[in-house]
Amino acid sequence: MNGIDRMAAVATTEFRLAFRNRWVLLATLAFTLFALALAFLGSGPSGALKVDALTLTAASLATLTVYLVPLMALLVSYDSIAGEIERGTLALVLATPLKRGELVLAKFCGHLAVLAMAIAVGYGIAGAVIAAVHGYTDAGLLAWGRLLATAVLLGAVFIGLGMTLSGLPRQTGTAAALAIGAWLVLVVLYDLALLGAVIVDQGGAFTKTIFPALVLANPGDAFRLYNLALIEATAPIAGLDGLAHTLPFPVSSALVVLVLWLFASLAAAWALTRRIRP
Amino acid sequence: MTDAAILTVEDLTIRFGAVTAIDGVSLSVMPGERVAVLGHNGAGKSTLFKTVLGFLKPAAGRLAIVGAAPGSNVARRAVSYLPEQVVFPKGLTGTEVLTYFARLKGVAPKAALPLLETVGIAAAANRAVGTYSKGMRQRLGLAQALIGAPRLLLLDEPTSGLDPVSRHEFYDVLEASARAGTSVLLSSHSLSEIENRIDRIAIMAKGQLRAEGSLAELSRQAGLPVQIRVEAAAGRVEAVQARLGGERVNGQSVVLTCRAEDKVGTLARLAALGPDIVDIGIALPDLDDVYRHYSGIPIEGAAQ
């Protein structure tokens, strides 16, 4: 019981701080504006297609989310352990009965609550505006809801990664650099490297066997494949992502990948925090 | 060293790789006792505190807090900690910081909030910590440490950077806590600061305990010499030095060093010099000299 109250104290304090330093406001604005921009400025709902605007925007927003949500998740979490070491509060906090595992889990919950709220409000507002202007279908609402829920899961994975990276150095600056590096590698360079390999391979064994598994192993790609595969099952949009409907695995395996990443990152964050001498 | 001790340290050795940070230190703190660990930077004070908190594992020796292992639940509930420099989140108010730590310690926040009054920052309770002065932040840190009336307060250089008035009030709060039964183990650079504020002193240098006892005991045992500065009449300084020995410090003065019990005899010899002497000054060893004596720093100006 005490442990729960201790964790609640940590999580609510993280949540409160994110509000106070206007992080929540910034993130919510970013999510809302990007979603609306895709819906109204992009080529998505042109009216010529027989697919509703929500489904179309969900498909393009899935690609943008892969960049935006991990970045926001790393921004909210990179400071969580290294920052407390630097400010001297980690020694104070760990001198209380709070366990290190409790600290990691509670901070994760606090960060996730902040990010989930920003995503829900941002994408929620954008979805409501799109539905109000262009109308909606059940399939469109489902695609939008699926996008929102899996975006929170993707965010959870990157919060766990951010906390892991935060447990490595003793300085906030180094943790920030590691977080940016992780974003670049996982979100940008990984896909570029795979595409390069596919071009070199020219449809050989690599492209047919290893490539799909490697794509699925990346949390951002797993998120995008899951959303696009299910959208394409209901709406015939061609050429968004070739792999989404030729994937040699069941669609749900993408979710399994995300959950595995989440547990692995939390375990790593916990293991690193146990080693720290505050 | 009895079982009633709040903190028992026996032959504690801490190593970081090849470096021995603490080397065979034994120390105990009794209920309601205020003990100061003195030493310059790198003497091992902070390392000792971090071991008491359970953050570092001893290479050898034993350490117990109210009979429990450091870092155990019993020990964590008994100990409160305040480091020298702590920066609470700027966006939280004093009340929120105190509520946060009360919940971490399993104490009802309502029972903890009057501590803001105790340390004298109740007026700023609802202001953001970012607007606090250094002294106010340290007072908030002390309030945090006092939550739940801990058995042992562990304060690592708590008053460094505080102005003399804040420092005075800081020790007043510690005194009240000690009267209520809380033991205090604090570290400091300066012996003069803790005079009359502390029951017992342990002096550390290079990871070893060099001396332990009350201030009076330490001063007596140190047996530090008395310095007598003799100012000679114009042109007579050579003659004075020839008669008395001692050390010339400038064109006019000679400094004599003698043991405390020889002071009167030496003054009698000085009196015999008559008009060759213009003035006499006597410097008794002060508290910082006592500290330097035990920590192995040569005493300034002393003729060795």
Interface residues (C-beta under 8 A of the other chain):
Chain A: N2 D5 R6 A8 A9 V10 T13 R16 L17 R20 N21 R87 G88 T89 A91 L92 V93 L94 A95 T96 P97 L98 R277 P278
Chain B: K50 L53 F55 L56 N73 R76 R77 V79 S80 Y81 L82 P83 Q85 V86 V87 F88 P89 G91 L92 E96 T99 Y100 F101 R103 L104 K105 G106 G141 Q144 L154
